Amino acid sequence: MRHFRISHPQAFSGEIVSYSSRLDDTVSAQRVLEPEGYWSSQKSTSLNHEFFIIDFSEERPFNYFEISPSPAGKTAFPTDFRVESSMDGTTWRVLHAEKKYELEDAAPYSVSVPLFAARFIKFLVTRPRKAGTKYFVEIGRFTCGIRGTVDTELSSHSSYEHNASRLLDDNDETFWESDLKPGTSRESLRMDLGDVFYINRLGLRASGIDPHGFPESFYAEASTDGSLWTPLFEEKGFFAEKSLLYTWEIAPTPARFVRFEMNTVHLENKQQGVRIAGVEVYGAPASVDHTHTIGDLTPQASVFQPGVVRLAKDGEDARGAVVQANDRRLRDASTIFKGIVQLAEDKDESPGMAVQSSDSRLKPASELKHGTVRLAYDRETSPGAAVQSNDSRLNEATEHSFGIVKLCGDGVYSSMSVVQGDDSRLRKADTTSYGICRLAENGEDGANVAVQGNDRRLKEATTVSKGIVELAEDGEDGANVAVQGNDRRLKEATTMSKGIVELA
């Protein structure tokens, strides 16, 4: 059985041995193997298939490939394409295919696939992009290989110089060191491989210093979901030499997570801890035949291939587990519990039905029919946008800013309130009640009109013109004052006092 190291990330280098076309020498297919290079095919008015083939010179393991966009971005990235593998360059196996794919902005296209071995990789474009009247393909760097461990968890580490990254750096002079303690304790190491593999070998490397700190008692376990663990092997009283790699062959076991549990050993200064320079996990490709009796390995089911599965517990949402028919999530949905629903017809208002995205009620609202709306920005006045509740125009109006107001009752005098149109104070004034009136023209003496302050009749009276006068005090004889009717000088004259007389 083959053993491929899957714990360490590695991108393999190869050589372009065949390609369909190129625009010129500066953008040939060879450039997809360079960090900043890109390939541009010949521009054509016809819809042609474009491809290139990479030869890695020998069999290599792969579980991912990544395609970067060219400087033109997603506008030149192909929509329909696939990736194929071959051992001899003649017989090809389709690994992954895309149709009507749209690349996200500035994001490389990356896909994880089940572990496989191949010498040749082909990238085939079945439908290039169209720019104007020409079809062509542009992609950036094409990389493939082993993605490696995506996460490593440790129970402890003594310093940043001896953290989890030291386990995967392929450097014999660095190592992971747990916290140093005066007494015996247990340490753990857990690795997440990112996907389920059939692992068949595990390896641990001792550090190159004295004392090397390699554990004497430890065991390894594997799990596909991080919950249920399968024992792989156990060692007690294990003797190791410094700088050496020790491996354990195990039966092919499906696993995404690998865990080591170990007891600490004596180190310098009467301290105890663990030192490990490296950890390695190996896997084997699964058989493409789904069978329980023949073939190298029965594959684990995935989105790419059929295989064996684990039944999920009620309500469990773990990756790689299939839902059972009695799962509570398959019951009818209600206003209280989640579940499955029946799709409603257009405009159907029945309870328990789910509205479809094509429902006419989800179309934009207008003055004539109900629908969805776009929320307006603050103070936006665009048609078809709905004003939000925090719009500044909905604040209370003041003497300095516009806003909403409170209507005051009939005849009520209240601050920050506006008079209504039917307020009694807005009726026409008459001789018995207050109200509004029309202003009189200058000198006008019509009924039901109010004299204005600039009316010429409101000027002071003179000997030449009519006007307003100041009333004189009783007996006063000053100029420009008018005698009142009760002035004593207006009484009838007698032999004793002055007054008015009747002429004989």
SULVEN-V780410 format. One line per field, one symbol per residue. ss: DSSP state (H for helix, E for strand, L for the rest). psi: psi as a letter, one per 40 degrees, with the letter a starting at -180 (. if undefined). A space follows every 50 residues. Layout:
# SULVEN-V780410
ss->???
psi->???
This chain:
# SULVEN-V780410
ss->LLLEELLLLEELLLEEEEELLLLLHHHLHHHHHLLLLLEELLLELLLLLE EEEEEEEEEEEEEEEEELLLLLHHHLLLLEEEEEEELLLLLLEEEEEELL LLLLLLLLEEEEEEEEEEEEEEEEEEELEEELLEEELEELLEEEEELLLL EEEELLLLLHHHLHHHHLLLLLLLLEELLLELLLLEEEEEEEEEEEEEEE EEEEELLLLLLLLLLLLEEEEEELLLLLLEEEEEELLLLLLLLLEEEEEE EEEEEEEEEEEEELEELHHHLEELEELEEEEEEELLLLLLLLLLLLLLLE LLLLLLLELEELLLLLLLLLEELLLLLHHHLELLLLLLLELEELLLLLLL LLEELLLLLHHHLELLLLLLLELEELLLLLLLLLEELLLLLHHHLELLLL LLLELEELLLLLLLLLEELLLLLHHHLELLLLLLLELEELLLLLLLLLEE LLLLLHHHLELLLLLLLELEELLLLLLLLLEELLLLLHHHLELLLLLLLE LLLL
psi->hihhhedhhhhiiahheiidiidadefiddeeeideiihhihhieigihi iihhhedihiiieiihhiiideaedehidhiihiiideedhihhdiiihf hhhihehihhhhiihiiidihhhhhehiihhbeihihhiahhiiahdahd ihhidiididefaddedeefheeiihhihhidihihiihhhhedihihie iiihhiieihidehidhiiiiiieeedhhhhdiihhfhhiiieihhihhi ihhhidhhhhhiiiihaiffiiahhhdihihiiiiiiehhiediidihih iaediiaiihhiihehfihehihideheeeihiaediiaiihhiihehei ieihhieehdeeihiaeeiiaiihhiiheieiiehhhieeheeeihiaee iiaiihhiihehhhifiihidehdeeihiaeeiiaiihhiihehfiifih hidehdeeihiaediiaiihhiihehfiifihhideheeeihiiediiai ihh.
